[in-house]
Amino acid sequence: MAHRLQTGSPKTKENIVLPPFRTPVAPQETRGKRPGDLTRPELSIVMPVYNEGAVIAEVVTAWVRELDRLDIDYEFRAYDDGSRDDTGRILERLVGQQHGLVVTRKANSGHGPTILRGYREAFGEWVFQVDSDDEMGPEHFAGLWTQREGYDLLIGRRQHRDSPLARRLITAVSRATVWTLFGHAVTDVNAPYRLIRRSVLAEILTMIPDDTFAPNVIISGLAARSGLRVREEWVPHRGRRTGAVSIVKWRLWKVAARAFGQTVRVALRARVRRWR
């Protein structure tokens, strides 16, 4: 039977479901206080999930199968961001079936803040972020993992991506913004298929507010500004099979403007820190 932890006040109750056969990862605030108490895994998977009940069991199972095939010591952190379907219940059932899976069910805060929470709570030497929509599959992960020792950040650059014109324009503007403000190290600046050393990620996260809408864009920029060793590999991008895009129509432009403003502010703070 899986272990269930409840945190927060009654109005903001949050469920964290841990596998019964794995030592829980220490809370973030206690890490490093008792050296040797916990063993750090090689890899942390961070997967934000929202309304993916139709595919989430298949997606998680496929990733676990691939990680086991590669013989990686890992923790798999899935964050249900307030789904309105049965995604959370499915994830909780999977905890007792899939090795290393830790499920957090929380109130909706958005894709970006959910990713940031996962990054901050990740305990592995390497952190890999991937979305739950199955648009980029686990069969290409080994291509990044086997090259990791020579780099600090490895990104799966989306190949054959078929997106609406509005999203393509926003992608182009995001790339131009990052290249202008930070540097040209990354082409697919918001790719949700990225492997990064936890040691460099921890430093980058000190620059990024918790409510950031597109943290991966800023991470790509700060990686360039910091001179990290970056590698991009083409990874096939397939269309969404189920679920729905959470940001559509006019709201897409509104959040894009918000992300642009946040990126500019971080860039300015990074320059100020560099001058000091």
Steps between C-alpha positions, in 0.01 A plus 500: 500500500637843408582754766301824486618827652271798543643849525359849526189640664161328458406745225820436304547131575762336289566131446847354450495129425822306549580144394503253792830347398717812468643731764324839467713788381570749774302824502691778328554698819673207674737398224868516583439522876570132562766383253482133415137451606373477143657386175462741211365329185671548165193656344182685590217507246272804533165463323218757537160349426164661426187321374685211336289216641468330162875450454682559828523134605645406162743794503634435850529127436696559179744733675550264793564213259765700314673621817512144631640379167780756529566381857475851645448568870220755490208669666197582288315811622155546347306814596124501443430872457137499613367279219122496457487145364621175658871568441582527870326177595674313220839630611434396860417147386824487303713576806473145630574357157786708362846518652614838630177689428413787735167671430403844625140618459468875550285799421535637149785749465589466133758315294795728576466518880441124509822436310687734734370316803618173350842646426535628856392169654702277268768307683695331220845586370329567167151642444292424192179687423246360259132572446226241544329539161717234331604738223865405562554139597745315726656305213730796425612570857804272479645729233526777758587286800802332340655840418440663837854493638623745240228760556305694762172532307370267229181587312277302269434744217149443363508351151200507262302714741163588348360794697248774419638823358450688828714252692770504233514878520526494879776238477692722259458804726613300804812385317579852379452636852734244654763548230489878539503513879715199588676336206463235229574174683149350457272495194187328636490720809176364646544131415336277767762227459810609688767342717702722731755454778336569831804695622465761224120493512505588870699816427277599208184457708613772740430747218150378409183598696257222595216645290696507174284397205772359272799405719660281234540804273685685775709194587609482136601865515687473830679191370631711214589791728687267738696332224364152575590213271180451299404226255185484287386178333211464260210307658187421296194695612166330446160658526288490812285186506255596775433770754480868421744787476451698820570842343307598189403796282535850643632378836806360324612851405431630849718239670765541230524869589527407866777249426686763295489746788622239749786402269612861460495556877713194567745607228536844661555347844761264356687798352490687830633195684780463246608864540528471878 
